Every structure is written in C-alpha cells, then in structure tokens.
Amino acid sequence: MFLQKLYHIKEGIVPSSLCDKIIADGEDKNISEATIQDGDKSNRKSKVSWLDDNTLKTSLINLITIANKESNWNFDITEFEPLQYTIYNKGDHYDWHIDTHAKPYDNGLIRKLSFTMCLTDDYEGGEIELSQPHPISSKTKYFKLDKVFKRGTMIVFPSHAWHKVHEVTKGTRKVLVGWVVGKQFS
C-alpha cells in the first residue's frame, strides 16, 4: 500500500480542559510499567494506565475521521480499542515498532489507525519519529517530528507505519495513545 501522507497533525485541537480530565482519569487508574506483546522488552520504558471511556471515544472519533479523510487514507474504521494513558519520565522511550499484530483479533478486526494526543508540553526530547521503509535502505524516508507539540495536539498515522518515541531528556511527557480498528484490508 502506497501512502502519500504518513501522518496527520492538528495542533492544539483538543481543549485544555479535556487534557486535564484525561490526566486526572489516567492518574486515578492503576498505573503500571508498560509492556509489549512481542519482541525485546528493553525497547520500551514508560508507565501506562487504561481508559475505556465511551464519552471520550465519542469526542475523539470526529478528529480521527477528519484525519482519515484529509490524509486520503479513507480506511474503513469501526471502533476504538481501550485508550492508553502513557507517562514518559526522564530517560523513558519507545524504540522502533508498529502497532499492528501478526493476526487479526477473533472478531476479524485489525488496527488501522493509531494516534497520540499530547497532554503536556513541559518536557524536552520525546520526539516522535516515523519511517516509510523502502526495500533499498538508502531510500527509506524518516520523518522526525522534532518539536514539543502544544498540549492538545493530535498526531494520527496508519498503525502499520514504523515509529518510535525518542528518549525524554527533561520533564515528563504525558500522552493519550489509541488505536482504531476495522475490517481487514481486502
């Protein structure tokens, strides 16, 4: 699948009051060390809690739908997975990975779109980088989003895109991460 656009960014699109609510809800849940399903556990260092808030999902679906359309991905998406509140302290990171799984879920759905919503902006480092692999490695394109995005910014990208979060060098980076699923590509 060739994509002309690998990511979609809307800066400051989520109100500060909603960011505050997400942080409060995330902090109120059981926070634990982040894990990964497959691969080397040293690839990731952060803390997470899980939010399964239908009201929040309803408020986010319009933003995801707009990103899907404006980026000309036009993926058939149906629902959210539970949302992940993630805390990156100084020294935390998440090395190269994709958000898709080797097999579809039991209901036949797969992750199609991933997103990160910036809840804080008083940190350094923690840049997101995406890669558009090419079979000739010298032609692989890297897109390092090397700025601290304003609180309330949403970054959406296809779940099969390789991406990473660079090490946080100062402060604490708090984000809401999510995945939107749909039927398998035919």
KELUMKOL-218189 format. One line per field, with one value per residue (C-alpha): residue in one letter; residue number from 1; x, y, z. Coordinates in steps of 0.02 Angstrom, whole numbers, plus 50000, padded with zeros to 5 digits. Layout:
rest c(A_...);
nr c(NUM_...);
c1 c(X_...);
c2 c(Y_...);
c3 c(Z_...);
This chain:
rest c(M_F_L_Q_K_L_Y_H_I_K_E_G_I_V_P_S_S_L_C_D_K_I_I_A_D_G_E_D_K_N_I_S_E_A_T_I_Q_D_G_D_K_S_N_R_K_S_K_V_S_W_L_D_D_N_T_L_K_T_S_L_I_N_L_I_T_I_A_N_K_E_S_N_W_N_F_D_I_T_E_F_E_P_L_Q_Y_T_I_Y_N_K_G_D_H_Y_D_W_H_I_D_T_H_A_K_P_Y_D_N_G_L_I_R_K_L_S_F_T_M_C_L_T_D_D_Y_E_G_G_E_I_E_L_S_Q_P_H_P_I_S_S_K_T_K_Y_F_K_L_D_K_V_F_K_R_G_T_M_I_V_F_P_S_H_A_W_H_K_V_H_E_V_T_K_G_T_R_K_V_L_V_G_W_V_V_G_K_Q_F_S);
nr c(1_2_3_4_5_6_7_8_9_10_11_12_13_14_15_16_17_18_19_20_21_22_23_24_25_26_27_28_29_30_31_32_33_34_35_36_37_38_39_40_41_42_43_44_45_46_47_48_49_50_51_52_53_54_55_56_57_58_59_60_61_62_63_64_65_66_67_68_69_70_71_72_73_74_75_76_77_78_79_80_81_82_83_84_85_86_87_88_89_90_91_92_93_94_95_96_97_98_99_100_101_102_103_104_105_106_107_108_109_110_111_112_113_114_115_116_117_118_119_120_121_122_123_124_125_126_127_128_129_130_131_132_133_134_135_136_137_138_139_140_141_142_143_144_145_146_147_148_149_150_151_152_153_154_155_156_157_158_159_160_161_162_163_164_165_166_167_168_169_170_171_172_173_174_175_176_177_178_179_180_181_182_183_184_185_186);
c1 c(50000_50073_50028_50065_50049_50119_50047_49917_49945_49817_49899_49801_49639_49590_49538_49649_49503_49489_49678_49661_49517_49615_49766_49656_49569_49733_49815_49664_49683_49809_49973_50100_50258_50221_50245_50249_50164_50308_50493_50628_50560_50706_50628_50506_50515_50363_50213_50032_49853_49699_49542_49386_49282_49147_49113_49296_49298_49143_49228_49384_49302_49267_49451_49506_49378_49439_49621_49574_49485_49606_49754_49665_49687_49499_49516_49356_49362_49233_49284_49416_49515_49535_49639_49812_49866_50056_50186_50365_50481_50661_50754_50595_50571_50490_50604_50552_50389_50224_50053_49979_49980_50029_49848_49678_49576_49448_49313_49419_49463_49637_49716_49709_49744_49848_49853_49947_49867_49989_49927_50080_50213_50333_50466_50614_50655_50518_50507_50403_50488_50404_50484_50424_50527_50595_50674_50832_50880_50960_50788_50696_50618_50621_50506_50566_50435_50570_50473_50374_50195_50074_49959_49801_49890_49839_49952_49867_49954_49922_49952_50067_50190_50355_50375_50466_50469_50642_50707_50635_50782_50693_50523_50377_50286_50104_50002_49843_49875_49742_49703_49554_49510_49416_49392_49548_49606_49543);
c2 c(50000_50168_50316_50493_50554_50457_50562_50695_50830_50951_51065_51119_51041_50964_51088_51107_51059_50889_50863_50898_50773_50637_50664_50656_50498_50417_50456_50387_50215_50078_50141_50006_49979_49972_49806_49749_49597_49535_49570_49640_49712_49837_49926_50017_50111_50207_50190_50166_50153_50108_50210_50132_50291_50290_50477_50514_50397_50484_50653_50586_50493_50654_50703_50531_50532_50703_50645_50486_50588_50736_50617_50519_50356_50328_50171_50084_50105_50046_50065_50109_49992_50044_50203_50206_50347_50347_50433_50456_50517_50573_50429_50342_50297_50175_50111_50066_49968_49952_49946_49806_49625_49469_49406_49491_49489_49349_49463_49485_49666_49741_49902_50028_50199_50247_50414_50510_50657_50772_50810_50906_51013_51050_50921_50902_50757_50629_50667_50553_50482_50386_50284_50240_50086_50053_49889_49987_50053_50212_50261_50237_50402_50458_50591_50653_50767_50856_50980_50977_50991_51103_51023_50964_50918_50756_50654_50516_50386_50215_50078_49982_50128_50104_50235_50272_50393_50462_50471_50608_50713_50832_50839_50720_50684_50631_50571_50479_50340_50248_50131_50124_49957_49898_49751_49677_49753_49655);
c3 c(50000_49949_50057_50001_50179_50327_50467_50506_50638_50711_50838_50991_50928_51096_51232_51384_51497_51410_51428_51615_51629_51537_51650_51806_51744_51692_51859_51951_51870_51909_51834_51790_51691_51504_51418_51237_51163_51056_51050_51160_51323_51329_51178_51292_51456_51516_51630_51575_51633_51532_51498_51423_51420_51286_51307_51273_51123_51053_51066_50977_50832_50736_50747_50687_50545_50486_50488_50393_50259_50246_50228_50090_50184_50185_50291_50341_50531_50655_50838_50966_51074_51257_51267_51344_51458_51446_51555_51493_51629_51600_51516_51455_51271_51150_51012_50833_50823_50731_50814_50709_50766_50669_50666_50669_50828_50850_50776_50617_50652_50638_50698_50556_50633_50783_50870_51003_51092_51181_51357_51418_51335_51479_51433_51316_51200_51174_50988_50879_50726_50585_50447_50274_50236_50063_50009_49969_50140_50073_50004_50169_50224_50405_50474_50643_50718_50816_50917_51076_51017_51108_51231_51143_50981_50897_50783_50682_50573_50497_50626_50509_50499_50592_50728_50890_51036_51072_51250_51359_51418_51537_51622_51598_51435_51459_51310_51268_51142_51047_50905_50789_50712_50560_50444_50364_50201_50051);
